[in-house]
Amino acid sequence: MPRGEPESFYVRVGGEPTFRTLVHRFYEGVAQDPELRAMYPEEDLRPAAERLTLFLIQYWGGPSTYSDTRGHPRLRMRHAPFRVDAHARDLWLHHMAEAVRSLKLPEPDETELWQYLERAAHFMVNAE
């Protein structure tokens, strides 16, 4: 990294392994939650986990593999076929909060990550 350039969040929190751990722990919770699991049409959660991992890596300053392979994220469009109401959002946030806490990131980084995830979850709600 050139001198004087701020370190990206991605690098600061440990890069790809941190995001893979986050998503793995999140999907462990999803797999055990019948209500949330029902929202994932694929029998195998690994493709969904890989997409989320690559998206988060890119969003936080890592490689652009997500866009290189899938194009623009278009999060609301990609989630439009699924009914995402406040209850589904809250289930998603519950499992994501546990995954975020499990990383044991320094406080400012945990807060920054959580605030983004919380905003994103609220943005995905598409049903009353």
Backbone torsions as a table, in degrees:
resi	resn	phi	psi	omega
1	MET	NA	131.8	179.0
2	PRO	-59.7	147.7	179.6
3	ARG	-59.3	136.4	176.9
4	GLY	88.6	-13.4	178.3
5	GLU	-82.3	134.4	-179.8
6	PRO	-68.1	145.5	177.8
7	GLU	-70.4	137.1	-180.0
8	SER	-70.9	156.1	175.5
9	PHE	-56.4	-42.9	179.6
10	TYR	-52.4	-50.4	179.9
11	VAL	-69.1	-43.6	-175.8
12	ARG	-58.7	-36.5	-176.3
13	VAL	-93.5	1.5	175.1
14	GLY	113.2	7.8	173.8
15	GLY	67.7	-153.0	-173.5
16	GLU	-53.1	-44.3	-178.9
17	PRO	-57.3	-36.3	179.9
18	THR	-65.7	-43.6	-178.6
19	PHE	-71.8	-34.4	175.2
20	ARG	-64.9	-40.7	177.5
21	THR	-64.3	-46.5	178.9
22	LEU	-54.6	-52.0	-175.6
23	VAL	-69.2	-38.5	177.5
24	HIS	-59.5	-47.0	-179.6
25	ARG	-66.5	-37.9	176.5
26	PHE	-59.9	-49.5	-177.2
27	TYR	-71.0	-21.4	170.3
28	GLU	-61.2	-42.4	177.4
29	GLY	-66.7	-43.7	179.6
30	VAL	-58.9	-44.0	-177.2
31	ALA	-60.9	-27.5	-178.4
32	GLN	-95.7	0.4	-176.6
33	ASP	-110.9	101.1	-174.7
34	PRO	-56.8	-37.3	-179.0
35	GLU	-67.3	-49.0	-178.5
36	LEU	-71.9	-38.4	-179.7
37	ARG	-58.7	-35.1	-179.2
38	ALA	-62.6	-19.5	-179.8
39	MET	-79.7	-9.5	-178.5
40	TYR	-104.0	106.4	-173.9
41	PRO	-69.4	-25.8	-179.4
42	GLU	-72.8	137.7	178.2
43	GLU	-64.8	-37.9	-179.1
44	ASP	-98.5	123.9	-179.5
45	LEU	-78.3	-9.5	-176.5
46	ARG	-59.1	-42.0	178.1
47	PRO	-62.3	-40.9	178.0
48	ALA	-64.2	-41.3	179.1
49	ALA	-63.0	-40.9	-179.9
50	GLU	-65.7	-41.6	179.1
51	ARG	-62.1	-46.0	179.8
52	LEU	-64.0	-42.0	178.6
53	THR	-58.4	-50.9	-178.1
54	LEU	-64.2	-37.6	177.5
55	PHE	-62.3	-49.8	-177.8
56	LEU	-64.4	-39.2	177.5
57	ILE	-58.6	-48.3	-179.3
58	GLN	-65.8	-46.6	-177.7
59	TYR	-56.0	-40.8	-174.5
60	TRP	-89.9	9.5	171.3
61	GLY	109.8	7.9	177.8
62	GLY	-88.9	-166.7	-179.1
63	PRO	-57.4	153.3	-176.3
64	SER	-90.4	31.3	-177.9
65	THR	-56.5	-38.0	-179.6
66	TYR	-58.5	-55.4	-178.7
67	SER	-66.9	-34.6	179.5
68	ASP	-62.5	-33.5	-176.7
69	THR	-100.2	-27.8	-174.0
70	ARG	-119.7	-7.5	-177.2
71	GLY	83.9	-163.8	-179.6
72	HIS	-58.2	141.1	-177.6
73	PRO	-56.8	-42.1	179.3
74	ARG	41.9	55.3	-172.5
75	LEU	-56.5	-47.9	-179.0
76	ARG	-64.5	-40.1	179.5
77	MET	-63.8	-44.5	-178.0
78	ARG	-66.7	-26.6	-179.9
79	HIS	-95.3	-6.8	-176.9
80	ALA	-56.2	-36.1	-179.3
81	PRO	-67.0	-13.2	-176.2
82	PHE	-105.3	139.9	177.1
83	ARG	-79.3	109.5	179.6
84	VAL	-114.2	100.7	177.7
85	ASP	-104.2	-177.8	-176.9
86	ALA	-60.9	-36.3	179.5
87	HIS	-65.1	-46.3	178.2
88	ALA	-61.5	-42.2	177.4
89	ARG	-58.5	-45.5	-177.9
90	ASP	-65.8	-37.4	175.4
91	LEU	-63.3	-45.5	179.2
92	TRP	-59.1	-46.2	-179.8
93	LEU	-64.7	-36.7	178.6
94	HIS	-59.0	-50.5	-178.3
95	HIS	-70.1	-34.7	178.3
96	MET	-69.3	-37.8	178.5
97	ALA	-60.9	-42.5	178.2
98	GLU	-63.3	-40.6	179.3
99	ALA	-65.5	-43.0	179.4
100	VAL	-62.7	-47.0	-179.9
101	ARG	-60.3	-34.6	-177.5
102	SER	-65.6	-20.9	179.8
103	LEU	-72.4	-23.8	-178.2
104	LYS	53.4	47.7	177.2
105	LEU	-73.3	157.5	172.3
106	PRO	-58.0	147.2	-173.7
107	GLU	-47.1	-52.0	-177.2
108	PRO	-61.4	-36.1	-179.2
109	ASP	-72.1	-41.8	178.0
110	GLU	-60.5	-43.7	180.0
111	THR	-63.4	-44.2	179.9
112	GLU	-62.1	-45.3	178.8
113	LEU	-63.3	-47.4	-178.1
114	TRP	-63.3	-42.2	-179.3
115	GLN	-61.9	-39.9	176.7
116	TYR	-63.3	-48.9	-177.2
117	LEU	-62.0	-38.0	178.8
118	GLU	-65.9	-45.2	177.3
119	ARG	-61.1	-44.2	-178.6
120	ALA	-62.8	-40.9	-179.7
121	ALA	-63.7	-42.5	178.5
122	HIS	-65.1	-35.7	-179.4
123	PHE	-66.6	-28.0	-176.3
124	MET	-80.2	-14.4	-179.0
125	VAL	-61.3	127.3	-176.6
126	ASN	-133.8	11.4	-178.9
127	ALA	-146.8	150.8	178.0
128	GLU	-76.8	NA	NA
